[in-house]
Amino acid sequence: MPRIAHVVLDTQAGLRLHPPRERPRSHRGRARSHGGTDTGPTPYELLLSGLAACTAITLRMVGERKGWTLGDIHVDVELHKDETGADRIARTVSMTGALDPGQRAALAEIAEKTPVTKTIKAARENRHAVPSGLRRLHHVIGQAG
């Protein structure tokens, strides 16, 4: 399965995130191999960054509320295309805190219920539905050109 995008996010105590900054944050672009300038994250990297950030923030908030010491949180997210062309997102979360197996299981369950995770899953389940607002926007854009 070819990897389409890959994002790694590390966060220490608190809710401040430290995503890798290989390219300027204010630029967005496609890879040179796809005709772009490679000056910023691809749209897929932005999507995966949102998922990684939401995962880390949600787990940190839950850990603080429960009084658990999570330590550093490391979120690694990859997007692959399988043989049929279907998208597959793989997310690996690790924490340096001394957590027992029950706490780790609870956090793994919570990671599957973060707002961005739920949005991605819902979009996948409804991938053939087009909201009426989107049709109107498409229609207006089509008339403008």
C-alpha positions as a printed NumPy array, in Angstrom:
array([[  0.   ,   0.   ,   0.   ],
       [  1.616,   3.276,  -1.018],
       [  1.901,   5.937,   1.673],
       [  0.277,   9.194,   0.582],
       [  1.029,  11.365,   3.625],
       [  2.733,  11.102,   7.008],
       [  2.58 ,  13.409,  10.044],
       [  4.259,  13.115,  13.438],
       [  3.264,  15.265,  16.4  ],
       [  4.944,  15.437,  19.79 ],
       [  3.601,  17.266,  22.821],
       [  4.946,  17.623,  26.321],
       [  3.047,  18.774,  29.422],
       [  0.176,  21.142,  28.794],
       [ -1.839,  21.606,  25.636],
       [  0.783,  23.298,  23.473],
       [  1.597,  21.169,  20.436],
       [  4.898,  20.959,  18.613],
       [  4.3  ,  19.735,  15.064],
       [  7.347,  19.425,  12.827],
       [  8.098,  22.651,  10.974],
       [  9.989,  21.534,   7.925],
       [  8.271,  24.112,   5.727],
       [  6.816,  27.551,   6.448],
       [  3.408,  27.329,   8.144],
       [  1.884,  30.08 ,   6.035],
       [  2.474,  28.312,   2.714],
       [  0.449,  25.45 ,   1.342],
       [  1.494,  23.437,  -1.64 ],
       [  1.623,  20.239,  -3.588],
       [  4.701,  18.105,  -3.991],
       [  6.978,  18.914,  -6.912],
       [  6.287,  15.434,  -8.294],
       [  2.636,  16.507,  -8.676],
       [  3.331,  19.899, -10.259],
       [  3.479,  21.933,  -7.041],
       [  6.164,  24.031,  -5.415],
       [  6.534,  21.836,  -2.299],
       [  6.548,  24.974,  -0.132],
       [  4.072,  23.807,   2.497],
       [  2.005,  20.925,   3.778],
       [ -0.186,  19.095,   1.317],
       [ -3.933,  19.013,   1.957],
       [ -3.537,  15.426,   3.211],
       [ -0.812,  16.525,   5.637],
       [ -3.14 ,  19.238,   6.938],
       [ -5.888,  16.659,   7.452],
       [ -3.553,  14.295,   9.281],
       [ -2.149,  17.181,  11.352],
       [ -5.674,  18.008,  12.492],
       [ -6.257,  14.402,  13.485],
       [ -2.941,  14.191,  15.345],
       [ -3.515,  17.491,  17.156],
       [ -7.064,  16.614,  18.144],
       [ -5.909,  13.229,  19.43 ],
       [ -3.122,  14.702,  21.556],
       [ -5.249,  17.541,  22.933],
       [ -8.18 ,  15.272,  23.791],
       [ -5.984,  12.7  ,  25.525],
       [ -4.14 ,  15.415,  27.451],
       [ -7.424,  16.982,  28.632],
       [ -8.822,  13.615,  29.732],
       [ -5.567,  12.692,  31.476],
       [ -5.528,  15.985,  33.377],
       [ -9.189,  15.641,  34.365],
       [ -8.583,  12.124,  35.706],
       [ -5.297,  13.031,  37.388],
       [ -3.25 ,  10.681,  35.203],
       [  0.341,  11.544,  34.3  ],
       [  0.568,  10.956,  30.56 ],
       [  4.063,  12.367,  30.105],
       [  5.01 ,  13.199,  26.52 ],
       [  2.444,  12.245,  23.896],
       [  3.667,  11.102,  20.471],
       [  1.104,  10.765,  17.65 ],
       [  2.162,   9.25 ,  14.325],
       [ -0.447,   9.314,  11.54 ],
       [ -0.121,   7.889,   8.032],
       [ -2.489,   7.854,   5.061],
       [ -2.2  ,   4.937,   2.655],
       [ -4.095,   3.943,  -0.486],
       [ -4.84 ,   0.242,  -0.698],
       [ -4.948,  -1.851,  -3.877],
       [ -8.524,  -0.754,  -4.595],
       [ -7.701,   2.935,  -4.123],
       [ -9.459,   3.157,  -0.753],
       [ -7.924,   5.437,   1.859],
       [ -6.559,   3.887,   5.058],
       [ -5.444,   6.025,   8.006],
       [ -3.116,   4.455,  10.557],
       [ -2.648,   6.304,  13.853],
       [ -0.157,   5.244,  16.536],
       [ -0.203,   6.985,  19.917],
       [  2.453,   6.527,  22.59 ],
       [  2.88 ,   8.177,  25.979],
       [  5.885,   8.228,  28.303],
       [  3.85 ,   8.372,  31.516],
       [  3.604,   5.4  ,  33.873],
       [  0.08 ,   4.261,  32.999],
       [ -1.451,   0.953,  33.94 ],
       [ -3.066,  -1.287,  31.285],
       [ -6.566,  -0.124,  32.248],
       [ -5.634,   3.535,  31.789],
       [ -3.994,   2.791,  28.433],
       [ -7.094,   0.881,  27.287],
       [ -9.343,   3.776,  28.361],
       [ -7.185,   6.273,  26.478],
       [ -7.185,   4.069,  23.356],
       [-10.986,   4.022,  23.503],
       [-11.083,   7.808,  23.928],
       [ -8.736,   8.288,  20.957],
       [-11.377,   6.617,  18.779],
       [-13.959,   9.183,  19.925],
       [-12.107,  12.465,  19.411],
       [-14.048,  15.085,  17.416],
       [-11.805,  14.861,  14.337],
       [-11.786,  11.041,  14.442],
       [-15.589,  11.042,  14.536],
       [-15.746,  13.496,  11.631],
       [-13.414,  11.382,   9.49 ],
       [-15.367,   8.224,  10.287],
       [-18.69 ,   9.931,   9.542],
       [-17.374,  11.254,   6.231],
       [-16.255,   7.764,   5.285],
       [-19.661,   6.294,   6.118],
       [-21.436,   9.034,   4.147],
       [-18.981,   9.358,   1.3  ],
       [-21.695,   9.174,  -1.371],
       [-23.907,  11.851,   0.181],
       [-23.461,  15.412,  -1.074],
       [-24.944,  18.111,   1.183],
       [-27.353,  20.452,  -0.591],
       [-25.194,  23.428,   0.424],
       [-22.265,  21.891,  -1.423],
       [-24.362,  21.439,  -4.549],
       [-25.383,  25.106,  -4.411],
       [-21.759,  26.186,  -3.952],
       [-20.737,  24.005,  -6.902],
       [-23.525,  25.513,  -8.989],
       [-22.5  ,  29.087,  -8.124],
       [-18.845,  28.349,  -8.85 ],
       [-19.808,  26.747, -12.142],
       [-21.759,  29.888, -13.173],
       [-18.948,  32.256, -12.167],
       [-16.453,  30.585, -14.526]])
